[in-house]
Amino acid sequence: MAARLITRDDLLKRIASSFERHGTGYADTKRAYNAQCGELQRQIKTRQDQGSSMACSQQQLSEAVWLVHYTDDWKRVDEQLARVKAGIDSPCLTHTIAGGVFTDNTIETYYYGVRFFDTLGYWRRDKRFWLVGEPPGTPSPYELCRSLQAGFARIRDKSEEAEEVEWILAIAISETARNAPSAPAGAARQEGRQ
């Protein structure tokens, strides 16, 4: 007799029944959060249709959907949905960074924010296809790296994500120090990955 293949639907039913056994009202709560996620997805789509990328909000919403479907940590879902709503209301990066540090001082913000800058090529002029020179009214990439590094040090996180943030910032400082008038002599060598 051949074994029956387990489908995604089978797994989702098992997950739901496991959460229901906790007596958390999982199914009703999940439906309510799914409705909120659907509404936020429509708002993101509207902003995208108006010309905004909304990549960060879309990523945050994907994480919220995952939390809804695979956990019963409703407090964390609420926090994630609040981030999505804030991003939809104010998608500009200048509202995310104040005084050279991320306004939401969490490992998640630094992890995604620093990786976002890195992916965009913000630290390296030769990778920047979207900007010539420096954005007006912003610190230099070197100064921003140093500020982000100082702000991140206050989190005191030792996770793999934290190690990646530290590594990206160290490399970024090394690369940006070459072109920064305010960088101390030898900073490019000192800040590189050990």
C-alpha positions in Angstrom: 0.0 0.0 0.0 1.5 3.3 -1.1 1.7 6.2 1.4 -0.6 9.1 0.9 1.2 12.4 -0.1 0.7 15.2 2.4 -0.4 18.4 0.7 0.0 22.0 1.9 -3.7 22.1 2.8 -3.1 19.0 5.1 -0.3 20.9 6.8 -2.3 24.1 7.3 -5.2 22.1 8.8 -2.8 20.4 11.2 -1.3 23.8 12.2 -4.8 25.3 12.7 -6.0 22.4 14.8 -2.9 22.5 17.0 -3.4 26.2 17.7 -7.2 25.6 18.4 -6.2 23.2 21.1 -4.6 26.0 23.0 -8.1 27.6 23.2 -6.9 30.9 21.7 -9.8 31.3 19.3 -7.2 31.0 16.6 -9.5 30.6 13.6 -11.6 33.7 14.4 -8.5 35.8 15.3 -6.7 34.5 12.1 -9.7 35.5 10.0 -9.8 39.0 11.5 -6.0 39.5 10.9 -6.3 38.1 7.3 -8.9 40.8 6.7 -6.6 43.5 8.0 -3.7 42.1 5.9 -6.0 42.1 2.8 -6.9 45.7 3.4 -3.3 46.7 3.9 -2.4 44.9 0.7 -5.0 47.0 -1.2 -3.5 50.1 0.3 0.0 49.1 -0.8 -1.3 48.3 -4.3 -2.9 51.8 -4.5 0.4 53.5 -3.5 2.2 51.3 -6.0 -0.2 52.3 -8.7 0.5 56.0 -7.8 4.3 55.3 -8.4 5.7 54.4 -5.0 7.7 51.2 -4.8 6.4 50.2 -1.4 9.0 47.3 -1.3 9.6 47.7 2.5 5.9 47.8 3.3 5.3 44.8 1.1 8.1 42.9 2.9 6.7 43.8 6.3 3.2 42.7 5.2 4.6 39.4 4.0 6.2 38.9 7.5 2.9 39.8 9.2 1.0 37.3 7.0 3.5 34.7 8.0 3.1 35.5 11.7 -0.7 35.2 11.3 -0.6 31.9 9.6 2.2 30.2 11.5 2.1 31.6 15.1 -0.4 32.7 17.6 1.8 35.6 18.8 -0.9 38.3 18.3 1.1 41.0 20.1 3.9 40.5 17.6 1.3 40.5 14.7 -0.1 43.8 16.0 3.4 45.3 16.2 4.2 44.2 12.6 0.9 45.5 11.2 1.6 48.8 12.9 4.9 49.0 11.1 3.1 48.2 7.8 0.6 50.9 8.4 3.3 53.4 9.3 5.2 52.6 6.1 2.1 53.0 4.0 1.4 56.4 5.6 5.0 57.6 5.5 7.0 55.5 3.0 9.9 58.0 2.7 13.2 56.8 4.2 13.8 60.2 5.7 11.1 59.4 8.2 12.8 56.1 9.1 16.1 57.7 10.0 16.5 60.6 12.4 19.8 61.9 13.7 21.7 59.2 11.9 19.9 56.2 13.5 16.7 54.3 12.8 13.8 55.7 14.6 12.5 52.1 15.4 15.5 50.9 17.3 15.1 47.2 16.9 17.2 44.4 15.4 14.6 43.9 12.7 14.8 47.6 11.6 18.6 47.6 11.5 18.7 44.2 9.8 16.4 45.2 7.0 17.4 48.8 6.8 21.2 48.2 6.6 20.6 45.4 4.0 18.3 47.8 2.1 21.1 50.4 1.9 23.6 47.8 0.9 21.4 46.3 -1.8 20.7 49.8 -3.2 24.4 50.4 -3.4 24.1 53.4 -1.1 27.6 52.8 0.4 29.3 52.6 -3.0 29.0 55.3 -5.7 29.9 52.8 -8.4 26.9 50.7 -7.5 24.5 53.7 -7.4 22.5 53.7 -10.6 19.8 55.9 -9.0 21.7 58.8 -7.6 24.6 61.0 -8.6 26.5 62.6 -5.7 25.0 62.6 -2.2 21.3 63.2 -1.4 20.9 66.9 -0.4 20.5 67.5 3.3 21.7 64.1 4.4 24.9 63.0 6.1 27.6 61.5 3.9 27.5 57.7 3.5 30.5 57.4 5.9 28.9 59.6 8.5 25.6 57.6 8.2 27.5 54.3 8.5 29.2 55.5 11.7 26.0 56.8 13.2 24.1 53.6 12.4 27.0 51.6 13.8 26.9 53.6 17.1 23.1 53.3 17.3 23.2 49.6 16.6 25.8 49.1 19.3 23.1 50.2 21.9 20.9 47.2 20.9 23.4 44.7 22.2 22.0 41.8 20.2 24.2 38.7 19.5 22.0 37.0 16.9 23.1 36.0 13.4 21.2 39.0 12.1 23.2 41.3 14.4 26.4 39.8 13.1 25.3 40.4 9.5 24.4 44.1 10.4 27.8 44.6 12.0 29.6 43.0 9.1 27.8 45.1 6.5 28.4 48.3 8.4 32.1 47.5 8.9 32.5 46.8 5.2 30.5 49.9 4.3 32.6 52.1 6.7 35.7 50.7 5.1 34.4 51.5 1.6 33.0 54.9 2.4 36.0 56.1 4.4 38.0 56.3 1.2 35.9 59.2 -0.1 35.0 60.8 3.2 36.8 64.0 4.2 35.8 63.4 7.8 37.2 59.9 8.0 40.3 59.5 10.2 43.5 58.4 8.4 43.6 54.6 8.1 39.8 54.2 8.7 39.4 52.2 5.5 41.9 49.6 6.7 40.8 49.6 10.4 37.1 49.1 9.8 37.3 46.2 7.3 36.1 42.7 8.3 38.5 40.9 10.7 
